[in-house]
Structures are given as structure tokens and as C-alpha cells.
């Protein structure tokens, strides 16, 4: 089992403007990767999904693959 990326780097809040970090957790089809694949803990997975959805709404991340 992988260790949580955000717990390892001591990141409490996930910023929707940090698209480079968010892109690590999106598949090639622009879907949010499940926590089993990424190893993110449950609380950070919820925060991550919220940040990705907010970034998509503002046009920082794609809804569909390019």
C-alpha cells in the first residue's frame, strides 16, 4: 500500500490553482484517479476531488481529454 502524497509532504490544504500537482491525480481521459491507484488517504481524496472540480469549473483543468 502506498503512502499518502499529501501526508508525506505535510500538505493540509489542497490548492485548486496548483494544477501541476492536480494533474498527477487525473487519468489520460481527464478522470479523477481512485485512491486505490494513487494511495491518497480518504480525507485528502475528498479534498483533492473538490479541488479538481473547482479547477475544472474555472477552466484550469479540462473536463474532457484534448
C-alpha positions as CSV (number, residue, x, y, z in Angstrom):
1,X,0.0,0.0,0.0
2,X,1.3,3.4,-1.0
3,X,1.7,6.3,1.5
4,X,-0.4,9.4,1.0
5,X,1.4,12.0,-1.1
6,X,-0.2,14.9,0.9
7,X,0.6,13.4,4.3
8,X,4.2,12.7,3.3
9,X,4.7,16.3,2.2
10,X,2.7,17.7,5.2
11,X,0.2,19.5,2.9
12,X,-3.0,20.3,4.8
13,X,-5.0,22.3,2.2
14,X,-5.0,21.3,-1.5
15,X,-5.0,24.4,-3.7
16,X,-7.1,24.3,-6.8
17,X,-4.6,26.8,-8.5
18,X,-1.7,24.3,-8.2
19,X,-2.6,22.5,-11.5
20,X,0.7,20.7,-11.8
21,X,0.0,18.7,-8.6
22,X,-3.6,18.1,-9.5
23,X,-2.6,16.7,-12.9
24,X,-0.8,13.8,-11.2
25,X,-4.1,12.6,-9.9
26,X,-6.0,12.8,-13.2
27,X,-6.0,10.0,-15.8
28,X,-5.4,10.4,-19.5
29,X,-9.2,10.6,-20.0
30,X,-9.4,13.5,-17.5
31,X,-11.0,11.4,-14.8
32,X,-10.0,11.6,-11.2
33,X,-7.9,8.5,-10.3
34,X,-9.3,6.4,-7.5
35,X,-7.5,6.4,-4.1
36,X,-6.5,2.7,-4.6
37,X,-4.4,3.7,-7.6
38,X,-2.9,6.8,-6.1
39,X,-2.5,5.8,-2.5
40,X,-4.1,9.0,-1.2
41,X,-5.8,8.8,2.2
42,X,-9.6,9.2,2.4
43,X,-9.6,12.8,3.8
44,X,-7.1,14.0,1.2
45,X,-9.0,12.2,-1.6
46,X,-12.2,14.2,-0.8
47,X,-10.2,17.5,-0.7
48,X,-8.4,16.5,-3.9
49,X,-11.7,15.8,-5.8
50,X,-13.1,19.1,-4.6
51,X,-10.0,21.0,-5.8
52,X,-10.0,19.2,-9.2
53,X,-13.7,20.0,-9.7
54,X,-13.2,23.7,-8.7
55,X,-10.2,23.9,-11.1
56,X,-12.3,22.4,-13.9
57,X,-15.1,24.9,-13.3
58,X,-12.6,27.8,-13.6
59,X,-11.1,26.4,-16.7
60,X,-7.7,25.5,-15.2
61,X,-8.1,21.8,-15.9
62,X,-10.0,20.0,-18.7
63,X,-13.4,18.3,-18.3
64,X,-12.5,16.1,-21.3
65,X,-9.2,14.9,-22.9
66,X,-7.7,17.1,-25.5
